[in-house]
Amino acid sequence: MNTYYIKDQEFLNSKIYQDYLKDNPSEGMLRVRAFAANQAVPVKGMEIIVSTVYENSKIIFYDGLTNESGVVENINLPAPKLNPDNLDAPNAAKYDIEAKYVPDNIDTFYKVNIYEDICVVQNISVVPKVDLNVGGFNGR
């Protein structure tokens, strides 16, 4: 499977990307929120990668870090047009979110649907890894 980055100008002019835009001519938005301790502590510096698979190719639309508030905002993503005759079953583009946080060895995946003119929020709950051998506790 080939991997393409949306920042690559050559890819933006490619047939595969132009076909993807024909299938998804509208735009939706994604907001990612990463928190620990029941959303009390924001997780700064979590790497967020947003991608999709199209025609056996992986397209990476976003790769960045959460800010000091644990948030990545305004990730604009292609989405299909809504069908006004059938709003009970709206069309959506499917994206994968990979969330990586090196200090706690976290690497998790999420799937999200993006709809025309809608801001979708994906919450990521971080549970730090605990070393049970700290302080003399050996698990017995």
Number of C-alpha atoms within 10 A of each C-alpha: 8 9 12 18 16 15 11 9 9 10 15 14 10 10 10 16 16 14 13 16 15 13 14 20 14 16 19 23 19 20 15 19 21 24 20 15 11 10 15 8 13 21 22 18 19 26 16 23 17 22 23 17 15 13 11 10 13 15 22 19 18 17 15 12 19 20 16 11 14 22 23 22 15 12 15 16 20 22 26 22 19 16 11 8 8 9 9 8 9 14 18 18 19 16 19 16 20 17 23 18 18 11 10 12 10 14 13 13 13 13 14 16 14 24 25 21 15 12 17 16 15 17 15 19 15 21 12 13 10 8 9 10 9 8 7 7 9 9 6 3
